[in-house]
Amino acid sequence: MTNPGLRPCDVLAIGAHPDDVEIAAAGTLLLLAQAGRTVSIVDVTRGEKGSRGTVADRTAEAAAAAARLGVQDRRNLERPDTAVAADEATVLLLVAALRQGRPRLLLAPHAHDVHPDHVATATDCERAWFLAGLRHVAPELGAPHRPTLFLRYPGNRHVEPTVAVDVTAVAGAKAEVLRCYRSQLHPPDRGHLVQGLDVLERAEVRDRFHGARIGVGAAEPFWHDGPLPLRAAALLP
C-alpha cells in the first residue's frame, strides 16, 4: 500500500483523477497560495483508463499543473482507475494523508456525480475526514487530526453551492494551469466526454456561470454541510 508521504500543509485537495482538482478549484488554490498558504494535492488514481493520454502523459501533466499552482506536494495513491471502491484500504490511505498533512482545509469531491470513481472517492474522503480524528483508529498512521473546514466541489453534475469563491483575478492563471493537461484538450472525438466539453471548457463555463450568480467575472462553487461560522465584520468587507 502506497504511503502518501505528505509534509504539513494548510490545504489538502483530493481528486479521483489528475485534473479533477484543477477543474474544480485551481482558482481557489492559486489565491490561497498567493496568500501564503501551503497547498498539497492527492490524486487517487493515475487516470490510466481515460480515453486520451497515457499514464506517462497524465503524470507529466499533473506535475506541470502542480508547478504552476505552486503546490508543495502532489501524491498519487495509485488506486485502479474506473474501479475506485468505497473501501477500507483507500480510506486508510486518506487517513494517513490527513494525519501527515494536518491541513486546516480539506477540498474533496461531492458524491452527486455520474462518474463512479468520483462517487467512491467522495465517500472515502468523508469517512477518512471523520476517522482521521479518532485516536483509536489506525494509531500507527499518526496522531489524530480532522480538518476544521471540509468543502466539497462538484464534478459532472450540478450541485447547488453554499459557497462561491470569487476567482476573477486568477481566471487567466487557472486557464494556464488547465492547459498543462494537453492530452485532455481539444479532442477530435468529443463522444467520450461526459458533457461534450474538454477540461478547460468545462471549468470556464462553470466558473462564468457561478460568477454571474454572485456578480463577478468567475467563481468556483463549493458545498459545505451545515452553516459556516461568520464574524459580523465579514458581512460588509
C-alpha positions, 0 to 999 in steps of 0.5 A: 500500500502506497504511503502518501508521504505528505509534509504539513500543509494548510490545504489538502485537495483530493481528486479521483483523477489528475485534473479533477482538482484543477477543474474544480478549484485551481482558482481557489488554490492559486489565491490561497497560495498567493496568500501564503498558504501551503497547498498539497494535492492527492490524486487517487488514481493515475487516470490510466483508463481515460480515453486520451493520454497515457499514464506517462502523459497524465503524470507529466501533466499533473506535475506541470499543473502542480508547478504552476499552482505552486503546490508543495506536494502532489501524491498519487495513491495509485488506486485502479482507475474506473474501479475506485471502491468505497473501501477500507484500504483507500480510506486508510490511505486518506487517513494517513494523508490527513494525519501527515498533512494536518491541513486546516482545509480539506477540498474533496469531491461531492458524491452527486456525480455520474462518474463512479470513481468520483462517487467512491472517492467522495465517500472515502474522503468523508469517512477518512475526514471523520476517522482521521480524528479518532485516536483509536483508529489506525494509531500507527498512521499518526496522531489524530487530526480532522480538518476544521473546514471540509468543502466539497466541489462538484464534478459532472453534475450540478450541485447547488453551492453554499459557497462561491469563491470569487476567482476573477483575478486568477481566471487567466492563471487557472486557464494556464494551469488547465492547459498543462493537461494537453492530452485532455484538450481539444479532442477530435472525438468529443463522444467520450466526454461526459458533457461534450466539453474538454477540461478547460471548457468545462471549468470556464463555463462553470466558473462564468456561470457561478460568477454571474450568480454572485456578480463577478467575472468567475467563481468556483462553487463549493458545498459545505454541510451545515452553516459556516461560522461568520464574524459580523465584520465579514458581512460588509468587507 
